[in-house]
Amino acid sequence: MNYVPGDLRDQLAHVGYDVVQAGLVCGSGGNLSARIPDEDACWVTASGTWLERLSRTTFAPVRISDGGPAALAAGGLPAPRLEPTSELALHLALYRARPDVNAIVHLHPQTALLLDALGEHIRIVTTDHAYYLRRVSTVPFRMPGSTEVAALTAAMAADGTNCLVLSQHGCVVMADSVELAHKRARNLEEAAQLTYRALTLGRLDNLREVPEEFLDRLAGAAPVRV
């Protein structure tokens, strides 16, 4: 795969390929987007696209304000016009609620979802988890693709939470860059895997999380950069 960092679609395609290889999603599950600079628009994966097969032609430009197809200042619409992901409402609601967010990664990571189904929350075990995730919230189940799940997730992200588990569904992570969203997605599943290992060992109650004092220090620090 040719990875050209200058184009947001290339960056998202790189993420798509990597998260499939890492087992964070399979087939056409999950979807990705990035806010287009100086536009009321974002690139979002087209409906039914396989994340490891993305290219510049598999993203649809969509207006954030109303969800319509965006005619971009540079180059206009790609041809043929693509149908955006069925989770478009989720991406748009998050961009509207969080002007600081420029990239959104929605995946179906198995360990995080298994913990949710078992009624367990993801523990923040390492300083990397604390640095990239800070906190993980769980969004109660709503139908995938619905305006209800979009509105509820956006409301829960409005306080600055960047990592959310969508119960019985998947996860959504946000950042001010594609690369940081990518790192958050990887760290979220790693934290889930460590939590699950402790659970299977019967040692979950003994699992030490990152001290509150470190989390408090992070809360007062400058935003995470890559």
C-alpha positions in Angstrom: 0.0 0.0 0.0 1.2 3.5 -0.9 0.8 5.7 2.2 1.0 9.5 1.3 0.6 11.5 4.5 -0.4 14.6 2.7 -3.9 13.5 1.8 -6.4 12.7 4.5 -7.9 9.9 2.5 -4.4 8.2 2.3 -4.0 8.6 6.1 -7.4 7.0 6.7 -6.7 4.2 4.3 -3.5 3.5 6.2 -5.5 3.3 9.4 -8.1 1.0 7.8 -5.4 -1.4 6.6 -3.7 -1.5 10.0 -6.8 -2.0 12.2 -7.9 -4.9 10.1 -4.4 -6.5 10.3 -4.6 -5.9 14.1 -7.9 -7.7 14.3 -9.9 -4.6 15.5 -12.5 -5.0 12.8 -13.3 -7.5 10.1 -14.8 -7.2 6.6 -16.7 -4.0 6.0 -17.4 -3.4 9.7 -16.4 -0.1 11.1 -16.0 3.3 9.4 -13.6 6.2 9.3 -13.8 9.9 8.7 -11.7 13.1 8.8 -12.7 16.8 8.8 -11.6 18.6 5.6 -9.6 21.7 6.5 -11.4 25.1 5.7 -14.5 23.3 4.6 -17.9 22.5 6.2 -17.2 18.9 5.2 -15.6 15.6 6.0 -14.3 12.6 4.1 -16.2 9.5 5.3 -15.9 5.9 4.2 -18.4 4.8 1.6 -21.1 2.3 2.6 -20.0 -1.4 2.4 -16.3 -0.6 1.9 -13.7 -3.0 3.4 -11.4 -1.1 5.6 -8.2 -2.9 4.4 -9.1 -2.0 0.8 -9.6 1.8 1.1 -8.3 4.2 -1.5 -9.0 7.8 -2.4 -11.9 6.7 -4.5 -13.7 5.0 -1.5 -14.5 8.1 0.5 -17.5 10.4 0.1 -17.3 14.1 0.9 -20.2 15.1 3.1 -21.3 18.5 4.5 -21.1 18.4 8.3 -23.9 21.0 8.7 -26.6 19.1 7.0 -25.2 15.7 5.8 -25.6 16.5 2.1 -22.9 15.7 -0.5 -20.2 18.3 -0.4 -18.9 20.1 -3.5 -15.4 20.9 -2.4 -13.6 24.1 -3.2 -10.7 22.1 -4.8 -11.8 19.5 -7.3 -15.5 19.1 -6.8 -17.2 15.8 -6.2 -15.5 12.5 -7.1 -17.2 10.4 -9.8 -19.2 8.3 -9.3 -20.9 9.7 -6.2 -20.6 7.3 -3.3 -23.2 6.5 -0.6 -21.7 7.3 2.8 -21.5 4.8 5.6 -24.7 3.9 7.4 -23.1 5.4 10.5 -22.9 8.9 8.9 -25.1 10.4 11.6 -22.7 9.3 14.3 -19.7 11.0 12.6 -21.6 14.3 11.9 -23.1 14.5 15.4 -19.6 14.2 16.9 -18.1 16.8 14.6 -20.9 19.2 15.5 -20.5 18.6 19.2 -16.7 18.7 19.2 -15.1 21.4 17.0 -11.7 20.3 18.2 -12.2 16.8 16.6 -10.7 16.4 13.1 -10.8 12.5 12.9 -13.1 9.8 14.0 -12.4 6.0 14.0 -15.4 3.6 14.6 -14.4 0.0 15.0 -15.7 -3.3 16.4 -12.8 -4.5 18.6 -13.6 -8.0 20.0 -12.0 -7.7 23.4 -13.6 -4.3 24.3 -17.0 -5.6 23.2 -16.6 -8.9 25.1 -15.8 -6.9 28.3 -18.9 -4.8 27.7 -21.0 -7.9 27.2 -19.6 -9.3 30.5 -20.5 -6.0 32.3 -16.9 -5.1 32.8 -15.3 -1.7 32.1 -11.9 -1.2 30.5 -9.2 -0.5 33.1 -6.5 2.1 32.5 -3.5 0.0 33.3 -0.4 1.7 31.8 0.8 5.3 31.5 0.3 5.0 27.7 -3.3 4.1 28.2 -3.7 7.1 30.6 -1.9 9.4 28.2 -3.9 8.4 25.1 -7.2 7.4 26.5 -7.5 9.3 29.8 -11.0 7.8 30.3 -13.3 5.4 28.6 -17.1 5.9 28.7 -19.8 3.4 27.7 -22.7 4.4 25.6 -25.9 2.4 26.4 -27.2 0.3 23.5 -29.1 2.1 20.8 -29.7 0.8 17.3 -26.6 1.1 15.1 -27.0 3.8 12.4 -29.7 5.6 14.3 -30.0 9.2 15.2 -30.5 8.1 18.8 -27.0 6.5 19.1 -25.5 9.5 17.3 -27.1 12.0 19.6 -26.4 10.0 22.8 -22.7 9.4 21.8 -22.2 13.1 20.9 -23.8 14.2 24.3 -21.4 11.9 26.2 -18.4 13.1 24.2 -19.2 16.8 24.7 -17.2 16.9 28.0 -14.0 16.0 26.2 -14.2 12.2 26.3 -12.4 10.9 23.3 -12.9 7.1 23.7 -16.3 5.5 24.0 -17.5 1.9 23.9 -20.9 1.6 22.1 -22.6 -1.2 24.0 -23.1 -4.4 22.0 -21.9 -2.5 19.0 -18.3 -1.2 18.8 -16.1 1.7 19.8 -15.6 5.3 18.6 -12.4 7.3 19.2 -11.8 10.9 18.3 -8.8 13.2 18.0 -7.5 16.4 16.3 -5.5 14.3 13.8 -5.9 10.9 12.0 -2.7 9.6 13.6 -3.7 10.4 17.1 -7.1 8.8 16.6 -5.3 5.7 15.2 -3.1 5.6 18.4 -6.1 5.9 20.6 -7.9 3.0 18.9 -4.9 0.7 19.3 -4.4 1.7 22.9 -8.1 1.2 23.7 -8.0 -2.5 22.6 -4.7 -3.1 24.3 -6.2 -1.8 27.6 -9.2 -4.1 27.0 -6.9 -7.1 26.4 -5.0 -6.5 29.6 -8.3 -6.1 31.5 -9.6 -9.4 30.0 -6.4 -11.3 30.8 -6.7 -10.2 34.5 -10.3 -11.3 34.4 -9.5 -14.8 33.0 -6.8 -15.1 35.7 -9.3 -14.3 38.4 -7.2 -11.3 39.4 -9.3 -8.4 38.2 -9.9 -7.2 41.7 -6.1 -7.0 42.2 -5.4 -5.2 38.9 -3.8 -1.9 39.7 -4.9 1.0 37.5 -2.8 4.1 36.9 -2.8 6.3 40.0 -5.4 9.1 40.2 -2.6 11.6 40.8 -1.2 10.8 37.4 -4.6 11.2 35.7 -5.1 14.5 37.6 -1.8 15.7 36.3 -2.8 14.7 32.7 -6.1 16.5 33.1 -4.2 19.8 33.8 -1.7 19.2 31.0 -1.8 20.5 27.4 -3.7 18.4 24.9 -2.1 15.2 23.7 -0.1 15.7 20.5 1.5 13.2 18.1 
